[in-house]
Amino acid sequence: MLKILKYSFYDLMRSRWSYIYFLFYLSLGFILLFLNNDVSKAVITLMNIIIVLVPLIGTIFGVMYYYNSKEFTELLLAQPIKRSSIFLGQYLGVAGSLSLSLVVGLGIPFILYGLFRSDAIFDFTLLLITGAFLTLIFTALSFNIALSNENKIKGFGYAVLLWLFLAVIYDGLFLMSLILFEEYPLDTFSLGATLLNPIDLSRTLILLKLDISALLGYTGAIFRRFFGTDQGLIVSLSMLLLWTVLPVWRLLYKSKKKDF
């Protein structure tokens, strides 16, 4: 598995798209710090970009890598290697390279700007952790979709639709339900709806720790009331971990049952 992970990782790191992804975050970090001149404000702006862009990139890269390396995967399957080792190695290679581009690309400008002397170091670290979680989650989801669909067009379509639903449509349906059922107690429903969407959960987690009451919104306020800041942080990170583990488990289960 480690050899396959190493191959997948280096294969993606040699790709020009990985360098474009890295350079995008590197440029974004320098530009935001130049415009804001404040690490805390730059973290808030980055949050709005990361929670939408990172899942999209993870989804597209995951599907694209699976379909492009399908022939190589079939060659590996003909060897005496466990299927779980093959697919887990490929998944970790893709997710690891994307996470590294994100962390290093944003880390360099903030460190040069004096992150370690700033009070926002924990907030920035939490932002990177959340971004890494979103990369792991959506890369695993995209691998599941690709593994379940032989047709490339269908696979890409379902993957983009999944991202669109969780990033945009889900929030619209959630707000509509709050408006339609405003006469009923919706605290528990709001908590459950937030936990069922990793993007909303990541946004709430960061805002909860940034302690910006004006931006917390309805679900963030409920989170704070139910769990408090520290306990809410633990609950959110635990749910993000669960969101990561379940798709990876299904990926391994599906790979063992699939007829190649």
Salt bridges, closest charged atoms under 4 A:
ASP11 OD1 - ARG14 NH2 3.85
GLU150 OE1 - LYS70 NZ 2.21
GLU150 OE2 - LYS258 NZ 2.60
ASP171 OD2 - ARG203 NH1 3.90
ASP187 OD2 - ARG225 NH2 2.29
ASP200 OD1 - ARG203 NH1 2.70
ASP211 OD1 - ARG224 NH2 2.82
ASP230 OD1 - LYS209 NZ 3.41
